[in-house]
Amino acid sequence: MGYNRCTKADADAFLLVEEEVEPYLRDYDADEKERPLQWPPQFDISNWGFFAAFDGEKRVGAAAVAFRTPSLGLLKGREDVASLWDIRVHPDHRGRGIGKMLFDTAVDWARKRGCHLFRIEPQAINVPACLFYLGRGGGLSGAAIGGAEGPTPSGSRTNGTRPRPRQTSTTSLRT
């Protein structure tokens, strides 16, 4: 694979067209493979942290942190790395600080276990999540094609079956 240098004349030949598109929101609860009850057959979750937020008796949010799971590649076999595996807030309760509380609780839990790195992997097309993590101190450290499978958003230039890009945002914990 090679790269060609782009000159100013080349750049002037491009026309930037911005079009409004329908936002893509994925309902992870609608996908049976994404439900938390599906994790134990796939991973050893005995070292993971699980947190829930309640409004009275009603659970309105939850988070899961992967930790010390050798079969999970994103932890890179390190004992000082944890990853936010999942965070969900019920749509009726978003914008109230519940996600922030769950995220901060997850980071504190990881820090208490000696973690110096807290990994987050939002999908590139999930702009609200990316902005949320940026607001919590996260920073984009890379992008990988094929991290997330499933249909692409309508209006994309794929046939609807190619994997979507997935950005990896890594946040360093302060110790």
N, C-alpha and C positions, 0 to 999 in steps of 0.2 A: 504494500500500500504506500503510495507516495502523496506528497502534497505539492501543489503549485502555488507560487507566489502570486498574490492578487495585487494588481496595480490600481492606482486611482482611476484610470480609464475603465478598468474592469468593474470597479465598484460603482462608477457612475452609470454603467449599463444596467444595473439592477434597479428595479422599481419595488419599493417597499409597499406592500398592500396589507392593510390591517382590516380584518373582517371580524365582526362579532360572531361568536359561536355559542352554541348551547353548552352551559357548564356540564361537566361530567362528574357525577357524584356516584360513588360505588357504595352500595349497601352491603357491607360485609356480613350482616346478620342474615341476609337473604341467600347467601352462598353457604350451603351446608359444610363445605370443605374448610371454610374460614371460621367456623364456630369454635369457641374455646374447648368444647368437649371433644373435638377432633385432635387436639394437640397431644394428649398422653400416648396414643398409639404411635405417634410420629417422633416424639422427643421424650427424653427423661426430664420431667419438669420438677423433680424433687428439690432442686436448688433455686427454683424460680420464685419471684415475689409476686403476689397478687393483692390488688387493692380495689376497694369499691367505695363509691360515694352514694349517700342516701339522702333523700328528701323525706323525712319521717321514716316510714317503713318501705318506701319505694326506692329500689336501686335505680339511680339515674346516670351512673357512669362507672367505668372500671378501667383498670390498667394492669398489664402483665409485663414483668421484666425477666428476660432470659439471662441466666447467670450459670457459670460452671457447667456448660453443656457441650462436651467435646464434639458431639456430632453436628453441632450448629456452626457452620463455617464462618458466619459473620462475627463470631466471638474470637476467631483465629486461635483457638486453643489457649487463650490467655486467661489467667485467674484474676486479672485486674481490669477486665472489660465486662460491661453489662450492656444489654440492648433493650430498648423499649420495644417489646415484641408486639404490643397491642395497646391501644388506648381508644376508648369509646365513650361518648357522652350522648345521651338521648337527645334527639333534635329539639324537643320542647324545652330542654334545659341548657342549651348552648348559649354562650355569651354571658354566663353568670360566674365565671371563674372556676368552674368545676374541673375543666381540663387542666388549667394552671395548677390547681391544688393536687390533682392526681399526678401530673408531671413532676412537680416539686417533691412530692412524697416518694415517687419512684427514684428520683435522683438521690435523695437523702438515704434511701434504703441501700442503693448501690454504694454510695460513699461509705456507709457504715460497714460494708463488707470489703473495704479496701480497694474499690475500683477507682481508677484514675481516668478512665475513658468510658463515656456513655454514648453508645451508638444509637442512631435513629435512621430509619430508612423509609422516608415517605415517597410515594410515587410522584414523579415529576408533574403529572397532570392534576394532582391534588393540591392546588394552590393554597386553599385555606390551611391545610396541614403544614405546608412548607413555610408559610408566613408565621404560623403559630410557633414552629420550632426556631425560626430566626428570632422571633421575639423572646424566646427563652434562652438565647445565647448560642444556638446551633449555627453551623456554617456548612455550606456545601463543600464536600471534599471529593466528590467524584460522581460519575454517572455510568450506569451499566445498562446495556440493552438486554432485555430478556429476563429481567428480575421479576416481572409481574406478567402473568398470563391472562388471557381472556380477551373479550372483544375490545376493540379500540373505540374511542368516542366517535359518534357520527360526524361526518365531515372530514375525517382524517384521510390520508392518502394511502392507507393500507387496505387490504382486503377484509379487514375485520377480524382476522385470526392471528395476526402477528403479535408477538409479545410487545407490551408497551414499555417505554423507557422507565427506569426506576432510578431516582437520585438517591445517593447515600449522603446523609447529613450527619456529621460527627461532632459531638459536643464534648469538650474536655471538662472533666469535673475538677473543681478547685479543692485542693486538700489543705 
